[in-house]
Amino acid sequence: MTPDIVDSEQAWAAVRARDRSFDGKFVTGVLSTGIYCRPSCAARHPKRENVRFFAKPEHAEAAGLRACLRCRPNDIARDEAAIKAVIDAVRTAESAPKLDELAVLTGYSAAHLQRIFKRETGLSPAAFARALRSERVRDALDDGASVTEAIYDAGYGSASRFYADAKQRLGMNASVWKNGGEGATVQWASVETSLGSMMVAATDKGVCCLSFNEGEEELRARFPKAKLQPGGEAFKRLLATVVAQVETPGRPHNIPLDVQGTAFQEAVWQELRKIPDGETRSYAEIAAAIGKPKAVRAVGSANGANHVAVLIPCHRVVRSDGTMGGYAYGLEIKKRLLDKERN
């Protein structure tokens, strides 16, 4: 590989981390299989002695290698241009473009465009559009705009379209969001677990808070104007499911969540939920996985903004050197959660 790209050890470290920030800077030739890949390719890592790095795809092809059909390393520039075109189209459109329209714009099939966009951003084009518009509504509400003004200024063609999106994403309607949860009902309870006292709170849509060694005071700080009340029978059934998930992790679950965040935060939270039980990822790996390799600190902030412990598993994030790092509810609980998942 030419020295003006990166040295071999740095390149190998990028491959091991599947760091997307290096895609387009070099390709990884696997001599034993005769293929070459992006640094971020999700395929199983080859043995180091079988790897050679090339500055450009054409250099790898001149050496007799062919492009990986999984990560398509010879399409990087085209993929990046397509993703940028989609983002620009979504940001400037009065109403969210349809996937088929975006596919025509980029020259990709709808399915392939959906796949590469989600791979790079953590969201589908439709989810990105919803997140962007909802974020604009919240920003406008925070700035004092009326609910109606915020909805239309954010690019919604009608209030009904906003509320349809809100059912999927926000949980609370716009006026409730503006007024600090006023009018919303949050049921909650504290229960003893093997990890100590655990608080669970939920709206009628799903769990909105799960924390350890906290109570009504902390919950009220999160939802200052919501109506807090003890959980009824339906909540008790939900609580039992949550406790079972915490005590015996590793089983698939469909526990509904009612969480709100920016598009970036939600991309981080989605990536956290992809980490297998008992495994960990560094902040840098999460940043690379959502296509924002330089946003390591922002990933840390998004991790800290998560109010639903365990179900959005922020305890699976560690420092790059492998040490535990911090945890809102103490390192002992973090360690015990990971131990539970590994055993």
Disulfide bonds with the S-S distance in Angstrom:
none
